[in-house]
C-alpha cells in the first residue's frame, strides 16, 4: 500500500514538473506581441516582477490597470501616442489590460485569486465589488482627494456612494444623467391615419388601436400591431413603465407611503389603475403577441418589417440607423419620437435613472497610490477628457478658427474610433459619450441626435435612493422573479389585478422584500 | 458470357410494419429537419441582403442575394488573426492532447501495471471534483501562461472522459498482439505506435475529433486567461460580435451589430464551416469509435 502511495506521489510530482517546464519555455515568446497591453510589461502579478520593471523604465512608476473597457473601442497598440502622452505627463508607465467582452467575471476572478492590478474597474453595486471593499482589497480615496481636484469633484458628485464617509471607487453609473430611450413610432403611419404623435395616455391608446385595426400601411390586410418592446426581465424594467409614470409614480426605484416610509413601487396607488390600462391594451390586441419573447434585436426587426407601429427604442446615435433600416423595406418610412405620454395630472416618464455601472478602484496592492490617484484625476478631468476625445493638437486635430478639424489618418494610428469618436481609454470606465451627449462636431446629424437625447432625458425619472444596499444586491434576483411572475399572470388574466397586486406585495415582502425595505428605509431616513 | 439472374425474394411486410416504417421515417425526417433548419436559416440569412432578411419570416431561400457580410468579414483583419489563433490552438492543442492521452491510456490499460488503480482513481477524481475557476486561474497565472495561447492548451491537456474511452479500447485489444510484437523484437513504445495505434483508428479518430471540437469551440478559457485582442480565438471574436448589442445599446461605438443580422450570420458561417469540413473525414469511424468501448464482440 505504501509503495503505491509513493509511486502515485512521485508520478504526480513528475507530471507537475513537466507541465511547468513546458509552460515557462513557451510563455516568453507569445507574451511579447501583446496587443492590448500598452507596454511590453505583460500580465505577471504586481508582486516582485513590477519592481524589476521599475528600474528598467527609469523613474517612471509602473501602473497596471485592469478594466472591462468597452468592446466597441479600438485596440490600444504598444506605441500609442495618447498613452505615451499620459505617461509623460504623470511620470508613469501605464499598462492597460482590457478584458474580453467587458467581462466583469474575469476581473472578479483575477481579484479573488490575488492577481491584483494597481487600478481595477469592476461592476458597480455587485456582490464582487462589495467584497473588495469588505475585504480591504481596495483602498479609500479620501486621502488623495485634496491633491486631485477633478477626482474630488467627481467623487463628490456621487456623494451617496461613500461608505461611512469613505470613497472606495469612482462610480460610473450608466444613464445617470442622460437617457437614450423613447417610444419610436412610424411617422408615415401617423400621417396616413391623420394622427399625430400621442401626448396623453388616451391619445396613445387611440394611436395604438388605429395602428392595429385601421390598416395604417394601406395594404388592405389586418396584419399590424400597435406596440412592442423587450420582454419584461425584472421589476426594474417593464415594457410599460411609461404607464406607471403617467399615472403618477414619482420615482424610478421605490415609492413613499403616507408616513414617508419607503415601499416597493408597485404598492404605489398608481399601480392598479396602470395595470388596468395595460391589461386593456393587451386584451384589445394592440400589443404584439410576441412581446414576451422579444429581445432588443427582435423588437427592432418587427418595427423595420412594418409589423408593428411603435416600440421603445434607443435614439441618440441610433436615430439614423432606425431610419435607414426601416427604409430597407419601406422606402417612404419615417420615424417619430417625443416625450412619453402624459397622464391626467400631467405627469410622465419613460426611462429610469440608472443604478448600476462600473466602479474604478485603487487596490491595496498598489505601491504608488498617489500616482494612481493622479492618473484617475486626469482621466475624469476636462483636460483628460479633451485629450481622449480630440487627441493632441497638431497631430490628431488642428484648429481652423473655432472649428476642429480631425486628422483621421493620424487618429487611426492610435486607438481612436473612426469619424471623430474617442480614444479607447475613454470608453466604458468613466464615461460614455451619451452621458455628456457628445457627438463629434464633424457629424452631419449632430443636432438631430443631440436633440433626441434631450427629449429622452426629459422623460427620464430619477431614483429615490441612489445607492444600492448590500441586501438589494443579494436578494435582487429572487424578488425580481416574484414580480415578473405576477406581472405576467396579471397581464394574461390568470389572476385579477387587485388580488394579484396584494399577493405580489405579500410574496415580495416575504421572500426578501422586508429586509430590503428595512435597509433602504435606513438609507432614506439617514439622509 | 452467362448472366446470372438473381431472383429477388422480397420479404413480405405486414401492413402493421409498413405503417410503422412510414411513421418512423416521417418522424425521423422531421427530426432531421428540425436539426437542420437552424443551420440552413443561418446559411440563407448570411447570403441575403438586409432587405431580403427583413421581408421574410422563415428563411428558406434568399429573395435577394448579397455577399456583403462575407466580403466585410473577409476584409476584417481581426477575423483572420483569430482564425490563425484558433487553428493553432486546435492543431497544436489536439496534438498535445492526443500524445498525452494515448500514452496515458495505453499504460493505464495494462492490468499488470503496479498502482494502475490508484492512477485511474486520481484521474477519475478530477472528473468529479475539479479545482474550480479561481484555483485554476491561480495555477495558470503562476505558470506564467496568462495572455498566452498555451493557457488554452496546457491546463486542459487531458480530458478524463476521453482517457477512459481510449483506455477501454486499448484494454479490449488482444494481448497476443503485444506478445507477438515483443517476441519479434519490438520495444514497448514500438508496440504502442506500430501495432496498437494502427488498429485503434476508430477510437483514436473519435477522441481526436472530440478534442479538436472542444478546442475549436472553447471561449471560456480565452475570456479568463487572455486579454490581448491579438490572441483572441475565433469563438471569442464571434461572441463579442454577436453579443456586442449590449454595448451598442448603451450608446457607445459603431459596431458590427449595427450592420445587421446577415453580417452576424456570415461570421457564424465562417466560424463553423472549417470544423464542419472535418466531420465527413471522421464520420466513418465515429459511431464505431464510441460504441467499441461499450460492447465486447
Interface residues (C-beta under 8 A of the other chain):
Chain A: X3 X4 X5 X7 X8 X11 X12 X19 X20 X22 X23 X24 X26 X27 X30 X31 X33 X34 X35 X36 X37 X42 X43 X44 X45 X70 X71 X72 X73 X75 X97 X98 X99 X100 X101 X102 X103 X105 X106 X109 X110 X112 X113 X114 X115 X174 X175 X180 X296 X297 X301 X304 X305 X314 X316 X317 X318 X321 X325 X328 X329 X417 X418 X419 X421 X427 X428 X432 X433 X434
Chain B: X50 X51 X54 X55 X114 X115 X118 X119 X122 X133 X134 X135 X137 X138 X141 X143 X144 X145 X146 X147 X148 X149 X150 X154 X157 X222 X223 X224 X226 X227 X228 X229 X230 X231 X232 X236 X239 X240 X243 X244 X245 X246 X247 X248 X249 X250 X251 X252 X253 X254 X255 X258 X260 X261
